[in-house]
Amino acid sequence: MNFIIWLVVGGLIGWIASMIMRTDAQQGAILNVVVGIIGSMIGGWVIAPLLGSATVNQNDFSLRGLLASLLGAVILLAVVNLVRRGTAR
């Protein structure tokens, strides 16, 4: 059951991050899930210690945990865009 919640929340976080970075038309549902999960891992390493929380991957469904995961996903999409296009947006 935890795995299903992990996929759903990861998909939502990836979708919101793709809307923020304006890459939603280029990626589908599977890529949204991948971006959300990998973004949560990045957020857990970089942003969560600054906020004093854990991430969704660490079973923290608080607002700070979701924010750390979302910011990690946005960072991931910015890096991917920077590599592919030469610009972060």
N, C-alpha and C positions, 0 to 999 in steps of 0.2 A: 504494500500500500504506500509506503514511503517513497518508493521508486516512481510511482504514478504521480504523486504530488510533486516530486522533484522535476519530472518532465513537464507537467502543466505549468508550474510556476516558472521554470526555465524558459518555456515557450512564451509566456506572457512578458517576462523581463526582456527577452530577445526581441519580441515584437515592439515593445515600447521603445527600446533602444534604437531599433531600426527606424521607427517613426521620428525620433529625435534627430538622428543622423541622416534622414531622408534617403535611406537605402531599402525601404520596404518593397518597392516595385521590383527590385533585383533578387530578392530572396524569398523562399517559400517557408512553409511551416517547419519543415525539418531543420533548415538552416537557422530559423529563429530559436529553436530548442537548443541547437549547438552553440549559438552565440550566447544565449542566456546561461547555459551551464558553464562554458569556458569563461564568460564574463564574471560569473559568480566566483569562480576560482581566482581570477585576477583581482576582483574586489576584495576577496578574503585575504590575499597577500599584501595588497597595497593600501586599500582604503579602510577596511574594517578596523585595523589597529588604530588608525587616526580617529575613527568615530567611537571606539571603545565597544565594538559589538562583534558578532559573528556574522556569517552570511547564510543564505538559504541552504547552501550545500552543507552547512554545519548545523542544520535544523533550527535556525533562528529566524522565525517568521515575524520579527518585530519590524517597525518602520525603519529603524537604522540598518537592520540587516538587509531589508529589501532595497534601501537606498544604496548601500555599499555594492550589492549585486548589480543594480542598474548602472551605477557609475562605472563599474568594471566592464560591463557589456558595451557601454558607450566608448570607453577607452579602447577596447578591442576593435570595434568598428572604425574608430578614428585611425588606428594603426594600420588596419587592413586597407582603408581608403588611401592612406598616405603611401603605402607600398604600391598599390595598384594604379593610382591616378596621379600621384605626386602632390596631392593636397588632402588635408584632413577632412574636408567636407565634400 
